[in-house]
Amino acid sequence: LNCMINNNDNIDNITKFLDDVLKLGNQLSITRDEQKVVLAQMLSLKKDGKTKTEEYIQLDTRSKDLQAILDKYSPIFNERMKWIKDIKAKHAKKK
């Protein structure tokens, strides 16, 4: 009985881990998309010579914040995806 409980805990932990990795991947994708929009807006303002405007300064700050998020969490996501791929590869070899 104790073994079954531990096994269920392991399955719950693995399921939560996979769910968290998927959520992180989705959040990074949303952040990358937002970063593209912000950079496009900044480029448009720059072409119009409006780099000293409040809007440009706010976009620049937002862009830096988004980049900091990407720099912090992308390596974590990539590492966890590598773990998943390694586990899948080991599992495939066993079959």
N, C-alpha and C positions, 0 to 999 in steps of 0.2 A: 504493500500500500504506500509506504514512504517513497519507494522508487517511482511509483506512478505520479505522486504529487510533485516530486522533483522534475520528472519529465514534463509535466504540464507547465511548471514554472519556467523550464527551459524554452518550451514552445512559446509561451507568453512573452518571454524576454526576446526571443528571436523575432517574433511577430512585431513587437514594439520597435525593435532595432530597425527592421526593414521599413516599417511605416515611417519612422523618424528620418531615415535616409531618403525615402521618397519625398517627404515633406520638405526636407532641406533642398533637394534637387529642384523641386517646383519653385521654392522661394528664390533660389539662385537664378532660375530662369526668368522669373518675374523681375528680379533686380537687374539682370542684364538687359532685358527689354526696356525697362525704365531708363537705364543708363544710356541706351541708344537714343531714346527720345530726347533726353536732356542734352546730350552732346549735339544732336541735330539742331535743337533750338539755339544752343550756344553758337554753333557755326553760322546759322542764319543771322543772328544778331551781330556776330563778328564781321560778316560780309557787309552789313549795313553800317559798320563803324560804331556800333553801340556797346562796346565792351566796358564802358564806364557807367552804364545804367544800373539801377537797382535790380532790375530783372536779371541781367547778365550775372551780377554778383551773387544773387540768390541761386541761380542755376549752377554757377561754379561751385558754390558751397555744397549744393545737393549732389552734384557730380562727384565731388571728393568724398562725401559721406557714402554714396553708393559704391564707389571704388574701394573704400575701406572695408565695407561689408563683403564685397567680392574677394578682396585680398585675404580676409580673415577666414571666410567659410568655404571658399572653393577648394583649398588644399584638404580640408577635413572631409568634404564630400568626396573628392577624388580618392583619398585614402580608403574611405569606407566602401566605395564602389570597387576598388581593387581587392579588398578583403572578400567581397561578395563574389567577384569573378574568380578569385583564387579558390574559394570554397566550391564553387560550381565546377571548376576544372578538376579539382581533386575528386569530387563526387562522380564526375563523368568518367574518370579513369577507373574507378572502382567497378563500374558496370560492365 
